[in-house]
Amino acid sequence: MARAAYIRVSTEEQNTLRQEDLMKGQNIEKWFIEKVSGKNTDRPQLKAMMNWVRDGDVVVVVSYSRFSRSTADLLNLVDQLEKKGVGFVSLHENIDTTTPNGKFMMTVFAGLAQYERDNIKLQQREGIDAKKRIDAERKARGEKALTYKGRQPIKIDEIAFEREYTAWKKGEKTARAAMQALNIKPNTWYRRVKKHETEA
C-alpha cells in the first residue's frame, strides 16, 4: 500500500512548494507534480499517476480543484480510482473515500452533478419550447417562422478518428493534438472515445 501525491499549479510561474508543504505528514511515497491549466485535458502527470497506483494505494491532493476540472470530472476520476481499488483523499475538503464519511461526500457530489445536468436540460427544454411558441405566433400572423431544428450531430470521419485514436493510445500524440486534427472539442472527443471503447 502506497500513498501518491498529485500536485498541480496552472502556470510555470506558480510555485508548488505550498502544496508540497501541506502534504507533510501524509507519508507520501510517490510524487506527481505538474504545471498545467486545469482546463487542459492532456495532463501527463495525472495520467502517469493514474497508471502508477495499484489496489490498496491512496491518492492525496491538497484540494480537489487541483485534481479535477469540474464536479463531473472529479466523479469520473474518483470512479476510475475506485475501480482499481485506490482511495482518494482531499485535504482541504476533508474527503477520504476509504472512510464511510468520505464515501458519503462523494454521493453528495454525485447528486449535485446530476442536479446540475438536470437543470441544464430543463433550461434547454424551456428555451426550445419558447422558440416553438414564438414560431407558432409568427405563423398565426402570417410571418415567416424561425423554426428550431435542434442541435445537429457532429460528424466525425471514422477512418480519421480511428487513426487519431490509435496514435493517442500508443502515446504518439496528445489528446489535444488529436482533437485539433479532427477539429472537435474535448467533450466530443471523450464522448466518442468512450463510445469506441464500449463498442470494442
N, C-alpha and C positions, 0 to 999 in steps of 0.2 A: 504493500500500500504506500503510495507516494502522494505528496501534495505539490501541485503545479500552480505557479502564479502566472496570470495573464495581466500584463500592464500595457496600457496604450495612452498615448497623447496624440493630439491632432496634427501637430506640425513639428518640423525638425528643430525649431527654435525652442519648443517647450521641453521642460526637464522632467524626467521620470523619477527623480530622487524622492519626491514627496510620497508617491505611491509605494516606492520600494521601502521607504521608512515605515509606512503604515503596515507593511507586510511583516515587520519584525515580530517574532514570537509566533509566527504561523508555521514554523518548521518546513519552510519551502525547500523542496529538493530540486525542482527544475523551474527555470525562469524563461518566460516567453515575453519579450518586450519589443514593441514596435511603435513607430511614429507615422501614423497614417490617419486620415479623417475617418470618423465613424460612419460616414455616408459611403465610404469606399467598400464595395462588396469583395474586393480582392485584398484580403489581409493575410499575407504569408505566415506570420507568426501564429495567428489564430488557427489557421489550417494545420500548421505544424503541431500545435498544442492538442488539437482535436485528434490528430493521428497518433500522438505520443501516449496519451492517457490510456490506461487499461482498467479492467474490472477491479474495483476497490479503491481506485485513486480518487482524489478530490481536487477540483479546480477552484482556486481562490482569486477573487478580484476585489479591488477596493470598492467599486460601485458597479452596478450592472450597466450603467451608462457608458462605462469604459469597455464593456464586453459586447454589447449589442446596439443595434441601430434603432430599435423600436421594441415595443412590448411583444409584438408578433415575432420579431427576430430573436428576442430573449427566450420566448417559449420554445421556439424551434431548436435553438442551440442547447437548451437545458434538456429537451426531449432527446436530442442526439446523445447527450452525455448519459442520460438515464438508461438508454438502450444499451450502452456499453458498460453499465453498472458503475458509472462515475458520478460522484456527488458534486454539488455546486455550492460555493459559499461566497456571499457578497457582504463584505464587512460593513459598509455604510448603512445598508438596508437591513442588516442583521438577519440575512436569509441563509439557511443551511438546509439543503434538501435531504441531508442524511437524518434529519430530525422531523418529528410529526409537525411541529410548528412551521418549519421550512416548507414542507410539502403542502401545508395548508395555504401558505402565502402564494405559492405557485398556482394553486387552484383559484385563488382570488385574482391573480394576474390574468389567468386564462378567461375568467368571467368578464373582466374589464375589456379584454381584447375582443371577445365575442360581442359585447355591448357596443364597442366602437364600430365593429363591422356591420352590425345590425342597424345602427344609427345612420351610417353612411348609405346603406342600401335604402333605408326609409327616405332619406333626403333625396336620393336619386329618383326613387319612385314618385315622390311628391313633385319633383321637377318635371318628370315625364308627363304626369297627369296634368300639370298646369299648362304645359305646351300643347297637349292634346285639346284641352278645354279652350285655349286661345284659338287653335285651329278651327274648332267647331264654330266658335263665334265669328271668325273671319269668313268662313264658308257661308254662314247664315246671312251675312251682309253682302255676299257676292264677291268677297275679296279672295285673293289667292292665299291658300293655306301654307303655313310654314311647317310642313309635315316633318315630324320627328321620326327618323329612321332607326334610331338606336345606334349603339356603338358597333362599328364594323369590325369583324375579327381581323387580327393582324396576320397576314400571310407570310409564312416563313418557308423559304425553299428548303425542302427536305434534304437534298444532297448537300447543300451548303451547310445546313445545321449539323448534319452527321460529321462533316469534315471538321467544323469548328469544335464540336463536342468532343470528338476523338482527340484532337490536338490539346484541348483543355485538360481532359482526363489524363493524358500522358505527361502533362506538365510542360508541354512545348509552348504554350501561350497562356496568358492570364484570361480570366473570365471577362475582364473589361475589354481586352483585345478581341475576344470572340464576339462580344456584343457589338463592338464597333464595326466588325467585319459584316455582321448581319444587319446592322443598323436598327437594333432593337434596344429597349430599355431593360434594366436589371430585373424588374418584376416579370416581364415577358420571357426573358432568358431562363430564369429559375423555374418558372411555371412550365416551360417547355422541357427543361431538363428533368423535372420531376415526372412529367408525363412519359418521357422517353424511358426513364429508368424503371418506371412502374410497368410499362408495357414490355420491357426487355425480358 
